[in-house]
């Protein structure tokens, strides 16, 4: 019995026992509830393969697919004051910042980079909604100004991917001051004749919508993105009326003339290349290239004849 209990039974149990599966291998779609394998989801740019729902994507993952060969360099952004108002609610502001930095691996809510898209040099900035809701604080204002100044210096378009819940309350009036600052930066680009393109992602709300997010020469949105100043729930509670279906969605705003395009994430790169080349008066993009001609192939050298032995064995 000892042999059966100590060896046979544990062996059988180990063969048929349920293996533990790491939790990070699957992601549940927020829209349809489908469980998506993480590699397939990453290959589809965080777009549900079942229903087409566009999930949040980090700035670096977006830039890896946006720029040629995933090559880009970061633009330096001046560091703002760490805790200008000594703000504290349930936690101190520095504690919330450290938690967000640990969660996302980024120092702040906006990343500014430069590189080439379809061989056209551009400067781009992207907000990370995972970093305190992509809230607009002094760093985001500094990032917008730094990106605009870099685009002015290099004479390139400036592309901004907006995703925010509004201004950062922990910085109070200092966060609201970034609205006119970013507006001035956009005006600098306009006076220089450089394209300013905005891509609105889910969600884009509050003071971000009331400033640089709606000032683009071209306004593009991802499908299903919520774009508004005040959210639907706040409006319904204020006016005490039921809002139309899909109110403040990207498709609704496109229908009412607030946007130029609603473009799926997989098609966004090609569309941006076309728009950039049109606005910069460049020739059409080359979709594919043949390898450069190499030297003409040389004929194989003749095989030397075997020496004759004159019929001798």
Secondary structure, DSSP 4 states (H G I P E B T S, - for coil): -HHIIIIIHHHHHHHHSPPP--GGGEEE-TTT--EEEHHHHHHTTSB-TTT--B----HHHHHHHHSGGG-EEEPP-----S-TT--BSSSBHHHHHHHHHHHHS-SSSEEEEEEEETTEEEEEEEE-TTTGGG-B-HHHHHHHHHHHHHHHHHT-EEEEEEEESSB-GGGHHHHHHHHHHHHHHHHHHHHTT--EEEEEEEEE-HHHHTTGGG--SEEEE-TT-BB-SS-HHHHHHHH-SPPPTTTTBHHHHHHTTS-SEE--HHHHHHHHHHHHHHHTT-PPPPS--PPPP-PPPPPPPPPPPPPP-TT--
